[in-house]
Amino acid sequence: MLGVRKLVSLCCVLAFCSLPLPAQTAKPKVRALTAFVRIDSAHFEAQIGDALTMLRDAKRAYEQRGYEVQTIRITTQPFSEIIQGLSETESAQFFHALNALATRESFIPNIGPAMLNPADPPRPDQLARILAENDQLESSVIVAQEDGIRWPAVRAAAAVMKYLSEHTPHSDGNFRFVATAMLGPYGPFFPGSYHTGAGHQFSVGLEAANVVQSALAAHPSNIEAAEKALAAELSRYDVECEQIAREIEKRSGWTYAGLDPTPAPAGEISIGDAIEKFTGAKFGSSGTMTAAAMITRAVKSVPVKQVGYSGLMVPVLEDSTLARRWSEGAFNIDSLLAYSAVCGTGLDTVPLPGDVTEDQLARIIGDMATLAYKWRKPLSARLQPVAGKKAGEKTEFNNPHLVDAVIQKLP
């Protein structure tokens, strides 16, 4: 009889163990560990090397706590300051050397914004050539700050985008260039990252769209519950990541500048999918703006030192669901600008026909800048004109970070 009881008990235990356990959200990846430095042409290898020592130690620290680190990045002082006093030939040689170093040492370099100050001379041709000739370098143009919208910078950014679409393979170069508005320094996400100080700081950005997917899927159509759950989950990971950053700060002597809690997507780790499962409708349908605003509120509630965009990122070609809905015509540039009034990064990785003109690009960038300045919020325009492609045709990027999509007509 005792043997039978033991057998029954064992069967009950095995049956319990076979029940599915509640799903656990995987830790988000660390998309970017970004160091901010000042370099000069005579000593840049040693200056970069010092930053890499800190970044590689930081990478190990995050990995030891269960976080996968995707990239280490270095942002220099602004482009306009780097080239000061150098001839175009000397500048070209320096940036070639920096590009080669980045390839050799496996880091992503950002050479800061051109035209940081309104008085900076517009040099779109020089910046465009440097980006086209160096496949690792990233940069930006600031088109609006507290002093207003900078229309010469808007036109300069449009000129760079047009050049890169026509002078880089598959028009991939515009993935590494952006026009930014009202974005502060020390953001970890590229290409808009920049700083204006002495350097020796670092910041952190996560690929946390999986956290959004999990939180919203658990509370479909329930705004209050979803927002509360998302805020708690984002805070759990972001606070832990900030604690790790503080530990790195203490032992390295590098200053922790902050964390951008924007939940970046990547492919199937999709913000678009999270919003669709929450609303029960395609991205672009009624309810999309409400979901975007709710996610942004949750992001802004995270109790860490926030830098960068600190909102909602909807990069059309970096998110498989967004790319699919774009191809279907479920939303467009005007939709993204409308959502940007309550959320994140503006117009990010938006595919455009190759015959788009500089004037059309400038008007799109100008609309983004106008919205950002009106609401005093960071936005950007990373536009992707594809040379030789027309509306109705599909992009063919040679970039593992981009999902190809059908190009739509300009509004």
Secondary structure, 3 states (H helix, E strand, C coil): CHHHHHHHHHHHHHHHHCCCCCCCCCCCEEEEEEEECCCCCCCHHHHHHHHHHHHHHHHHHHHHCCCCECCEEEECCCHHHHCCCCCHHHHHHHHHHHHHHHHHHCCEEEEEEECCCCCCCCCHHHHHHHHHHCCCCEEEEEEEECCEECHHHHHHHHHHHHHHHHHCHHHHHHHHEEEEECCCCCCCCCCCCCCCCCCCEEEEEEECHHHHHHHHHCCCCCHHHHHHHHHHHHHHHHHHHHHHHHHHHHHHCCEEEEEECCCCCEECECHHHHHHHHHCCCCCCCCHHHHHHHHHHHHHCCCCCECCCCCCCCCHHHEHHHHHHHHHCCCCHHHHHHHHCCCCCEEEEEEEECCCCHHHHHHHHHHHHHHHHHHCCCEEEEEEEECCCCCCCECCCCCCCCCCCECCCCC
